[in-house]
Amino acid sequence: MDDKERLEEIEKDIFINRKSDMTKLLHGDALWLIQQANRVEKLEKENAVISIQLRTAEIKSIEYKQALEFYANRTEWIEGDIYLDAGEKARQSLRGDSHDSV
């Protein structure tokens, strides 16, 4: 029996067969439910960390895109801004401190 089926069985036992009498919940089922709750808590923490990592990667991607757009823009080349910049926007983007300067 998989986790979903086991949970459905427990729900059926509690809410249909036993008319919400929690005192008759089997010890093994109670332990399993506690394990599942702990598992959910652990996965939620992992998800929060991954969400932060994803947001950081998204910001970095935007910074790289802005730097590439600067160097790809023909106007920057014609007006000489790229020569004055001397690669500073790219270096800032790679360092991660280009939020306001790109």
Summary of the structure (lengths in Angstrom):
residues: 102
radius of gyration: 27.9
end to end distance: 56.1
largest distance: 80.8
contacts: 220
relative contact order: 0.07
helix: 80%
strand: 0%
